[in-house]
Every structure is written in structure tokens, then in C-alpha cells.
Amino acid sequence: MSAFAGRFAGRTAVITGGASGLGLAVARRMEAEGGQVALWDLNPDQLAVAAAELGGAHVEQLDVSDAEAVARAADATAAALGRIDILVCSAGITGATVPVHEFPLDSWRRVIDINLSGLFYCCRAVVPHMLANGYGRIVNVASVAGKEGNPNASAYSASKAGVIGFTKSLGKELAGKGVIANALTPATFESPILAQLPPSQVEYMRSKIPMGRLGEAEESAAMICFMASEECSFTTASTFDTSGGRTTF
């Protein structure tokens, strides 16, 4: 039983990348705290498993880089759950791990399409539902790479820096309208996304964390759930940190 049981009672949340990793950790916690969740994810097999675990979850199988599919999913989710109160954008990929002069163009485009453009499409589609109800919480998952940059990860670093800048703009647009938007910058944490990286890159990122370990998805999920709750009422267009001391700004 969560210490915050009932915190999300009567609230509905859309979680992109919700079928695994950080997205699924957030979905589990929100459901445990009384919320209804909609899982948006590209992987149908993982969606089926996650939906079976969570029971009442609404699911949408889509690619967030497809703006029209995102718009359809937002309308379908609002119809199924009655409203959308919370959006957690955690879908993302790492892309190639190579120097800029060797970076494949298709990998660059795919990372930007999913991590930045896809996040924009999700916010663009969901914000009108929040404005209609005069309430909303948006959490955009960025990365310490968006603050500091990681070598040999230019597309990922650029996309996450873009998420931070986009969230600052969005939060200021929505301030005073009942909708709060903030970004989270985790350091590397234990997640299926690490399978996309060579071990040397994971070890490099671990070496940058003063606490000397990778994070846990549940640690970032706890922060996200605060950011997505009514308790987060006077902070918007800002960046929260779960980096083990790596980034303190």
C-alpha cells in the first residue's frame, strides 16, 4: 500500500512509453494511489502484459512520432476515461552511440522524431483537454544529458535539451490556466533502454554520478508522481532533478 493512497483518486493519466521501464513504474504507482491510467506505447506485446498487470488500464498502441495517431489516441483516451488530467511523456530512445561526424542521419532523425517531436505532439493533443477542464499536470521526461551533454550521444543530448526548453515555454504559456508543466532530468537509471547502449557508455554515465550507482526507476517515478499531483501547485516551467548529485542546477 502506497503511503499516498488516494492521492490520484478521480484523476486520469496518460503515460507514454507506459508499457515498460519508467513509464510502467509511474503507472503502477499512480494506480496504487487511486488513479486511472492510459498506457501509450509502440510495443503491442509489452502493452498486453502491462495492461493485464494493471487491470483497468486503457491502452493505445501507437508511435508518438505520428502526429495524427497521437491526436486520435488523445481523443480515444478522453472518451474512454472521461477526461485527461495528467500527461507523463516518458517515451524515448537513445539512438546511435558514435561521434558526430559518424552519426547516421536516419538515427538522428528517429531520435528527434520520438524524443522531441513526439513529445510535442503529445502535449499539443492533450493540452486542449486539460484547458477545457481548467486543470492539468504535464511531466516531460528529459535527461541530465540535456543539461550537460554526453559525448557520442549528440542526438539524445540535443533532443533532451530541446525537451527542457520546450517545457519552459509550455509552462509559461499555461501558467494561470490551471495547467502546470515541468520537466524531469534523471541520470542514468536501471531500465530496458540501457540495452540500446554499449556497456562502455553505461559505465561512463555511471562514473559521472557522485552517488556511485545508477538510479532506480522507482526513484524517478516517486518524483514524477509528486510533479503530477495537486501538491505541485506553485512550480511550473521548471526542471526537477533525480541525478544522484550529477547535476545540481
C-alpha positions in Angstrom: 0.0 0.0 0.0 1.4 3.3 -1.0 2.0 6.0 1.6 0.0 8.3 -0.6 -3.0 6.0 -1.2 -5.8 8.1 -2.7 -3.6 10.9 -4.0 -4.8 10.4 -7.5 -8.4 9.4 -6.8 -10.6 10.8 -9.5 -7.7 11.6 -11.7 -6.7 10.1 -15.1 -3.2 10.0 -16.5 -1.8 9.4 -20.0 1.7 7.8 -19.8 3.7 7.5 -23.0 6.2 4.7 -23.0 3.9 3.3 -20.4 4.4 -0.4 -21.1 7.9 -0.8 -19.6 10.7 0.9 -17.6 10.0 4.3 -16.0 6.6 4.7 -17.7 5.3 1.4 -16.2 6.8 2.3 -12.8 4.8 5.5 -12.8 1.6 3.7 -14.0 1.9 1.2 -11.1 2.3 3.9 -8.6 -0.5 6.1 -9.9 -2.9 3.2 -10.0 -1.9 2.2 -6.4 -2.6 5.8 -5.4 -6.2 5.7 -6.8 -5.7 7.0 -10.4 -6.9 5.7 -13.7 -4.1 5.3 -16.3 -3.8 5.1 -20.1 -0.7 3.5 -21.4 0.5 4.7 -24.8 3.3 2.6 -26.3 4.7 1.3 -29.6 5.2 -2.3 -28.4 1.9 -4.3 -28.5 3.3 -7.3 -26.6 4.6 -5.2 -23.7 1.3 -3.3 -23.7 -0.7 -6.5 -23.4 1.4 -7.7 -20.4 1.3 -4.3 -18.7 -2.5 -4.0 -19.3 -3.0 -7.4 -17.8 -1.0 -6.4 -14.7 -2.7 -3.1 -14.2 -6.2 -4.4 -14.8 -8.2 -1.3 -15.6 -5.7 0.5 -17.7 -6.7 1.9 -21.1 -4.2 1.2 -23.8 -3.3 2.8 -27.1 -0.7 1.2 -29.4 0.9 4.0 -31.4 4.1 5.6 -32.5 4.4 9.0 -30.8 6.2 10.4 -33.8 3.0 10.1 -35.8 1.1 13.3 -35.0 -2.2 12.1 -36.4 -2.1 8.8 -34.4 -1.3 10.8 -31.3 -4.3 13.1 -31.9 -6.6 10.1 -32.3 -5.2 8.4 -29.2 -5.9 11.6 -27.1 -9.5 11.7 -28.3 -10.0 8.0 -27.7 -8.4 8.1 -24.2 -10.5 11.1 -23.2 -13.7 9.3 -24.4 -12.7 6.1 -22.6 -11.7 7.7 -19.3 -13.9 10.7 -19.3 -11.1 13.3 -19.0 -7.3 13.7 -19.1 -5.8 15.3 -16.0 -2.2 14.2 -16.3 0.3 13.6 -19.1 3.7 11.9 -18.4 5.9 11.9 -21.5 8.4 9.1 -20.9 8.7 7.5 -24.4 12.2 7.8 -25.7 15.1 6.1 -27.5 18.9 6.6 -27.3 20.0 6.5 -30.9 23.5 5.6 -32.1 26.5 5.9 -29.8 29.1 7.4 -32.2 30.9 10.7 -32.8 29.0 13.5 -34.6 31.0 13.1 -37.8 30.0 9.4 -38.0 26.4 9.8 -36.8 23.9 8.1 -39.1 21.3 10.5 -40.4 18.4 8.1 -40.0 19.3 7.6 -36.3 19.5 11.4 -35.8 16.0 11.9 -37.4 14.5 9.0 -35.4 15.7 10.2 -32.1 14.5 13.8 -32.7 11.2 12.5 -34.1 10.4 10.4 -31.0 12.1 12.2 -28.1 11.3 15.8 -29.1 8.7 16.0 -31.9 6.7 13.1 -30.4 6.7 14.8 -27.0 5.5 18.0 -28.7 2.7 16.1 -30.5 1.5 14.5 -27.2 1.4 17.9 -25.4 -0.3 19.5 -28.3 -3.0 16.9 -28.4 -3.6 16.6 -24.7 -3.4 20.3 -23.6 -6.9 21.2 -25.0 -8.5 18.5 -22.9 -6.8 20.0 -19.8 -7.7 23.5 -20.7 -11.4 22.5 -21.1 -11.4 21.2 -17.5 -9.2 24.0 -16.1 -6.8 21.5 -14.6 -3.7 19.6 -15.7 -0.3 18.3 -14.8 2.3 17.7 -17.5 5.6 15.9 -16.8 8.1 15.7 -19.6 11.0 13.3 -19.0 14.3 14.9 -20.2 17.7 13.8 -19.0 20.9 15.1 -17.4 22.3 14.7 -21.0 20.1 17.7 -21.9 21.9 19.8 -19.3 25.4 18.6 -19.7 25.6 16.7 -23.0 27.0 13.2 -23.2 29.8 12.5 -25.7 28.9 10.2 -28.6 25.2 10.8 -27.8 24.6 14.0 -29.7 21.1 13.3 -30.9 19.9 12.1 -27.5 21.6 15.1 -25.8 20.1 17.6 -28.3 16.6 16.1 -28.0 16.6 16.2 -24.2 17.9 19.8 -24.2 15.0 20.5 -26.5 12.6 18.9 -24.1 13.8 21.2 -21.3 13.5 24.4 -23.4 10.1 23.3 -24.8 8.8 22.7 -21.2 9.9 26.1 -20.1 8.0 27.7 -22.9 4.9 25.5 -22.4 4.8 26.0 -18.6 4.8 29.8 -19.1 2.1 29.6 -21.7 -0.1 27.7 -19.4 0.6 29.4 -16.1 -2.6 30.9 -14.6 -4.7 28.4 -16.6 -4.7 25.6 -14.1 -2.2 23.5 -16.1 1.3 23.0 -14.8 4.2 21.7 -16.9 7.6 20.7 -15.6 10.5 18.5 -16.8 12.5 15.8 -15.0 16.2 15.3 -15.6 17.2 11.8 -14.4 20.7 10.5 -14.5 21.0 7.0 -16.0 18.8 4.5 -14.2 18.2 0.8 -14.5 15.8 0.5 -17.5 15.3 -1.6 -20.6 16.6 1.4 -22.6 20.1 0.5 -21.4 20.0 -2.4 -23.8 20.3 0.1 -26.6 23.7 1.3 -25.4 27.2 -0.3 -25.3 28.4 -1.3 -21.8 31.2 1.3 -22.1 28.7 4.1 -22.4 26.7 2.9 -19.4 29.8 2.8 -17.4 30.8 6.3 -18.5 27.5 7.6 -17.3 27.7 5.7 -14.0 31.2 7.2 -13.4 29.7 10.7 -13.6 27.2 10.1 -10.7 28.6 11.2 -7.3 26.5 8.6 -5.5 28.4 5.9 -7.5 25.4 4.0 -8.7 22.7 4.1 -11.3 19.3 5.2 -10.3 16.2 3.1 -9.9 13.1 3.7 -12.0 11.0 3.8 -8.8 13.1 6.8 -7.5 12.2 8.8 -10.6 8.6 7.5 -10.5 8.3 8.9 -7.0 9.4 12.4 -8.1 7.1 12.2 -11.2 4.1 11.4 -9.0 4.7 14.5 -6.9 5.1 16.6 -10.0 1.9 15.1 -11.4 -0.1 15.6 -8.2 -2.2 18.5 -6.8 0.6 19.1 -4.3 2.8 20.5 -7.1 0.9 23.7 -7.3 3.4 26.6 -7.4 6.2 25.3 -9.6 5.9 25.4 -13.4 8.1 25.7 -16.4 10.9 24.3 -14.2 13.2 21.3 -14.1 13.3 18.7 -11.3 16.4 16.5 -10.8 17.0 12.8 -9.9 20.7 12.5 -10.8 22.4 11.3 -7.7 24.2 14.6 -7.4 25.4 14.8 -11.1 23.5 18.0 -12.0 22.7 20.4 -9.3 21.2 23.2 -11.4 
